Amino acid sequence: MLITIQKASVLDAEKLTEIMKETFDEEARRWLKNQGILDYNIQPPGYSSVEMTKYMIEELAYYKIIYNKDIVGGIIVTITGKSFGRIDRIFVDPKHQGKKIGSRAIELIEEEFPTVKTWELETSSRQVNNHHFYEKMGYRTTFITEDEYCYIKRKESSLGIESLVENKDISNVQYENCNMEKTECYQVNLEGSSFGNSNIMNTHFNNCNLSHSKFQNINFKHSLYADLNLSHSKVRLVTLGGVRFIDTNLGDDEEPISFERCDLQGTKISNSNLRNLQIKDSDLTGMTIDNISVEKLLEVYYQEFKK
């Protein structure tokens, strides 16, 4: 029996999506029993989408699990800095479960990132077998709710960290003209903090609560915004040249997006759900729907309407 992990490529997207869907749908049948319960830890958002798989392959550390030369699952992790890792998803084809493939994949991912000293993950409170599995792998619960179990595993890093500041209250401290390049923060409370006139290029925010935050006069060129919840947010006085919206939806509440006083010249919308979309008092010059001129459509419509 040979179990290995290899970095996935977009060529693996369809196969991995197929296995992921089969795995999580089987988990839903087992633990949700067709009760109409929505549990994102059992059926994560986009788990059946090839495009979501491609995004995760391109932007996250996505590894395919190989069992005797066949792809039988995947493990997706987010690495923050050098010391902190998060297992976003792990799945093994139901036909190959019970062969210690999942446990070996976790061991291999830890070997792949030897400097990571803290690993975290979440699982559904309903998946009791997962609780035993992760505890056997050295994980300990940090937070439990009716729907979710949060786990953490701390291990020795291969690199000594002389600058580690841990379990200290440093609130209300002011930092001015300080070099904090490559600083790493984990489980840090920064509520109410302010960052001004600072260089935070290439900063990585992962699994953070930024609700009610303000971003003003910020240079976000070439930034990535993915897998975000922007419900009830406002975007004002923003330059959107070259911005692309891909695989985006309106969330569970399906509250519509509003564009007001916006210059959208040359905008392209394809493969999208535009039911009940309204366009009023707008310049439609050159606008097409399925390569048909909207101006000509309206011209024909008004001609028929006047008869």
ZIVEN-V117061 format. One record per pair of residues at least 12 apart in sequence whose ideal C-beta (glycine too) atoms are under 7 Angstrom apart, sorted by the first residue. I is the first residue (numbers start at 0). GAP is how many residues later the second one is. D is the distance in Angstrom with one decimal. If there is no record, write none. Layout:
[[I | GAP | D] [I | GAP | D]]
//
This chain:
[[0 | 67 | 7.0] [1 | 66 | 5.8] [2 | 64 | 5.6] [2 | 98 | 5.6] [2 | 101 | 4.5] [2 | 102 | 7.0] [3 | 62 | 4.6] [4 | 58 | 4.2] [4 | 59 | 6.9] [4 | 60 | 5.7] [4 | 61 | 6.9] [4 | 70 | 6.6] [4 | 100 | 5.9] [4 | 103 | 4.7] [4 | 104 | 6.5] [5 | 57 | 6.4] [5 | 58 | 5.6] [5 | 60 | 6.1] [6 | 56 | 5.9] [7 | 49 | 5.0] [7 | 54 | 4.5] [7 | 55 | 6.1] [7 | 56 | 4.5] [7 | 66 | 6.6] [8 | 48 | 6.7] [9 | 44 | 5.2] [9 | 47 | 5.7] [11 | 52 | 5.5] [11 | 59 | 6.6] [12 | 37 | 5.2] [12 | 40 | 4.5] [12 | 41 | 4.9] [12 | 44 | 6.3] [13 | 36 | 5.7] [14 | 56 | 5.5] [15 | 37 | 5.5] [15 | 48 | 6.3] [15 | 55 | 7.0] [15 | 58 | 5.0] [16 | 31 | 6.7] [16 | 32 | 6.9] [16 | 33 | 4.8] [16 | 36 | 4.6] [18 | 54 | 5.9] [18 | 72 | 6.6] [18 | 74 | 5.1] [19 | 27 | 5.4] [19 | 54 | 6.6] [19 | 71 | 5.1] [20 | 26 | 6.2] [20 | 27 | 4.3] [21 | 71 | 6.7] [21 | 72 | 6.4] [22 | 68 | 4.1] [22 | 69 | 6.6] [22 | 70 | 6.4] [22 | 71 | 6.1] [23 | 18 | 6.3] [23 | 19 | 5.0] [23 | 23 | 5.1] [23 | 67 | 6.7] [25 | 68 | 4.7] [26 | 15 | 5.1] [26 | 100 | 6.8] [27 | 14 | 5.4] [27 | 15 | 5.4] [30 | 93 | 6.8] [30 | 95 | 4.4] [30 | 96 | 5.7] [38 | 85 | 5.3] [38 | 87 | 6.6] [38 | 108 | 6.7] [40 | 81 | 6.1] [40 | 82 | 5.6] [40 | 83 | 3.8] [40 | 107 | 6.1] [41 | 82 | 5.0] [41 | 84 | 6.9] [41 | 85 | 6.7] [43 | 45 | 6.3] [50 | 196 | 4.9] [51 | 195 | 6.5] [54 | 171 | 6.2] [54 | 192 | 6.9] [55 | 20 | 5.6] [58 | 165 | 6.6] [58 | 167 | 6.2] [59 | 16 | 5.5] [59 | 17 | 7.0] [59 | 18 | 5.7] [59 | 28 | 6.6] [60 | 16 | 4.7] [60 | 17 | 7.0] [60 | 18 | 5.8] [61 | 12 | 6.5] [61 | 14 | 5.0] [62 | 12 | 5.1] [62 | 46 | 6.6] [64 | 27 | 6.6] [64 | 36 | 6.2] [64 | 40 | 4.9] [66 | 29 | 5.9] [66 | 34 | 5.7] [71 | 20 | 6.0] [71 | 21 | 4.6] [71 | 24 | 4.5] [71 | 29 | 6.3] [72 | 18 | 5.1] [72 | 19 | 3.8] [72 | 20 | 5.8] [72 | 28 | 6.6] [73 | 17 | 5.9] [74 | 12 | 6.8] [74 | 15 | 4.5] [74 | 30 | 5.0] [74 | 34 | 5.5] [75 | 12 | 4.5] [75 | 13 | 4.5] [76 | 32 | 6.0] [77 | 128 | 5.2] [78 | 34 | 6.0] [78 | 37 | 6.7] [79 | 124 | 5.7] [79 | 126 | 5.0] [80 | 103 | 3.7] [81 | 33 | 4.5] [81 | 102 | 7.0] [82 | 32 | 6.3] [82 | 33 | 6.0] [82 | 34 | 5.1] [82 | 35 | 6.4] [82 | 74 | 6.4] [82 | 101 | 5.7] [83 | 32 | 6.5] [83 | 34 | 5.1] [83 | 100 | 6.7] [83 | 102 | 4.8] [84 | 28 | 5.8] [84 | 31 | 4.1] [84 | 34 | 4.9] [85 | 34 | 5.2] [85 | 35 | 6.6] [85 | 120 | 6.8] [85 | 121 | 6.1] [86 | 32 | 6.5] [86 | 34 | 4.1] [89 | 12 | 6.1] [89 | 15 | 6.5] [101 | 31 | 7.0] [102 | 34 | 6.1] [105 | 31 | 5.6] [113 | 44 | 4.3] [114 | 42 | 5.4] [114 | 43 | 6.0] [114 | 44 | 5.3] [116 | 37 | 6.3] [116 | 38 | 5.8] [116 | 39 | 6.8] [116 | 40 | 4.0] [117 | 34 | 6.6] [117 | 36 | 5.4] [117 | 68 | 6.2] [118 | 34 | 4.5] [119 | 31 | 6.6] [119 | 32 | 4.9] [120 | 13 | 7.0] [120 | 30 | 5.3] [121 | 26 | 5.6] [121 | 27 | 6.8] [121 | 28 | 5.1] [122 | 26 | 5.4] [123 | 23 | 6.8] [123 | 24 | 6.6] [124 | 20 | 6.9] [124 | 21 | 6.3] [124 | 22 | 5.5] [124 | 23 | 5.8] [124 | 24 | 5.5] [130 | 18 | 6.1] [133 | 17 | 5.1] [137 | 15 | 5.0] [138 | 12 | 3.9] [138 | 13 | 6.6] [138 | 14 | 4.6] [139 | 12 | 6.1] [230 | 20 | 5.6]]
//
